[in-house]
Structures are given as C-alpha cells and as structure tokens.
C-alpha cells in the first residue's frame, strides 16, 4: 500500500464489483457514467459482464462474473490485511452498496 492513487483504483474496483453483485446496474445508469473508467477496467478483466448467466443472452445490466467474485474476494482480503497497520478504514457506502476508503484518523 502507500500509493494513494493505486489504493483509490482498487477501492473503486471493489465498489464496482460489489455493486454489480448486490444490485446489478444498468449500462447507462448514473453509476455506470460516474464510474465509467472502473466499469471499463472490470469489464476488460472479465470481472463483470452484461451476459445473463441463466439465459446466456445479452442484457443491459452489469453483473459480476465468477472471475469477478474471485477478484473481489482477493481485493477485499488485500485491503483488510493492509488497512490494519494504516490510518485508513474501509467503510460501506450506503448509496453504492460498495466499499470506499475513508482517509484520516485511525
């Protein structure tokens, strides 16, 4: 850790993955627009997809994939491990159902 820019990217990806798992979001939603860079990264890594797993058809909702679940688990473990010795805290974002980092006091 220690690189704030990388930390923010990782936390934004966690937020995107958790959101796609908890509440699949529309491809043209406010969340998709606001977090377009992180949605693009997650989609490029095949962590989220618009393909419906049940019907094998394309939809207009971003959903987490099996690879995305694995990536989310790894990212959450990493941040949990590394935030113990830092002044950062992981907190839930009630608006996005994801995880964001609160900078500041321990």
Secondary structure by P-SEA (a helix, b strand, c coil): cccaaaaaaaaaaaaaaaaaaacccccccaaaaaaaaaaaaaaaacccccccccccccccbbbbcaaaaaaaaaaaaaaaaaaccccbbbbbcccccbbbbbcccc
